[in-house]
Amino acid sequence: MKKKKMFLRMITASLLRRRSRMLVALLAIAVGATILSGLVTIYDDVPRQMGEQFRSYGANMIFMPSNGGELSGDSLQQAKNRIAEKQLVGYAPYRYENITVNERPMMAAATDFDGAAKTSPYWRVDGAWPSGVGEALVGKETAQTLALNVGDEVTLTYDLDKTPATADEAANTERNQNSAAFHVAGILDTGGNEEKYFFISIEDMEALTGKADCFDMAELSVTASQNELKTYADDISQHTDGVSARLVKRVTQSENTVLSKLQALVLLVTVIVLLLTMICVATTMMAVVTERRKEVGLRKALGASNKSIIVEFMGEGLLLGGIGGLLGSVFGFIFAQAVSMNVFNSSIQFRWLLIPVTVVVSVLVTGLSCLLPVRSATDVDPALVLKGE
Amino acid sequence: MSLLELKNVSKIYGPLKALDNVSLTVENGEWLAIMGPSGSGKSTMMNIIGCMDKPSLGEVILDGVDISKESSKKLTEIRRDKIGLIFQQFHLVNYLTAVENVMVSQYYHSMPDEKEALEALERVGLKDRAKHLPSQLSGGEQQRVCIARALINHPEIVLADEPTGNLDEANENIVIDLFRQLHREGTTLIVVTHDPEVAEVAQRTVVLEHGRPVKEIINESFEE
């Protein structure tokens, strides 16, 4: 029999036949590894989870014309395609035009309502979102000015030559105009400038103005860190003709601040858990060594060197660390999943890499914790302990 | 040349002299008993001969080497290579089986060999108990495992400290028979005991009192 085989036989016998004591040590390591693995999973997943939560604050990136003109549908599409599809939560292009309603100058905004609902989830609509052509979403302030309610009909007029600057000019000048009737599907309440607008579909705007494929800006909601967003913005601005991508700093910066603090908190808790695990393992190992002083004395009497004693105790400790790490990586995922479901209401993906990482960290932490207790084992005087002193 | 020679050995703990100027010679293949009451210095002498302690004064020559001058690392090596230990309390590793306990000794000495360990257990009449844990063995059986462990590496000297102290008469006889067998095979035996019945079967008995040898008895009726 090779020495290695006997070594393994001794340490496995020690773990399997001295279950009660070793279970305490294993439990300490497994609990530590579980919390460590769980917190690392959460730490890693927090940006994604929080990013999704933050999307309710609205768009965090906008596309603007880089040359002060207008944006074409093609260039917007090209710019949008540079963002990974899985990170793009919502995309809404906007086109703004001056119109008149009952001879009163107003502002109309054309957009993709499905996209707008995603980039601006905080919009509150009284009634319903427009579901097709001929339907409009009217800002609350405009609805009050024009005494419009959900279900009313309203006619929007677009001046094909030049939009009149005043009501008098609109009344007294002969103009080349286009008009269309719209059904008020909903009243929009945002608390912002959007309450002054008429929102209609892009198709309706093209029919009303006779101009297609031109936009003033686009709003995007992207799940990404501030650095990633900046990289995207730089990349788009550099590689897409006519499009300048900018970050909505009030959103991205607050996201970044909250995320950094949350991650720092998780990191701090992880370090504390690691320290507590080390203390717990060290205490248990110290008790194990004290309890086995006679055995250490006997082994030394039989000719074991200090190195052999250290290797045997460390072997037991490291084996426990490995088993505890394996258990911890499985239970850690369950723990992280439970936290994620309860806090963020979404599941997380199992990361296979976390198994070797947890096992290695667990083995290292256990090894460090065992150093002092195992060192003390070498101080045992065989003559004294074998006499029962 | 004698296998073991103690020359004016003293062990001093503060004001106490556990061994006081002891000189003793043990020949190769001899069976020596060391007797004496508690506190007479038997265990101290056993520890010094077993390389687990060093004398304060004097020389201890084992197989031509003065072990009183060696480092603790070297003493560990000598103990591993030349000495087999038998204890009153047996001192078996409680989570290892009988055969594994014997193999532990091989593990530190050279290379573990289960077949050889089983043969050693067979020699002490315990082959059928080889897979039992110490808690499943009687005191006599545990002592026989301890003897098998002491013999497995073919030591120059077997040191037994009160080997029958925890045994009943039947088991005491089994152990003494084993010692007779070892002696016939040429093993050098040093048995520390306070039991006159165990001492009187040895070739020679040295009686210690207050750390000094006060009497030496040659067993005239000793049967080779």
Interface residues (C-beta under 8 A of the other chain):
Chain A: M1 K2 K3 K5 M6 F7 R9 M10 A13 S14 R17 R18 K294 E295 G297 L298 R299 K300 A301 L302 G303 A304 S305 S308 D381 P382 A383 L386 K387 G388
Chain B: S43 N47 G50 M52 D53 K73 T76 E77 R79 R80 D81 L85 F87 Q89 H91 V93 N94 Y95 L96 E100 M103 V104 S105 Q106 Y107 Y108 H109 M111 P112 D113 E114 L133 R149
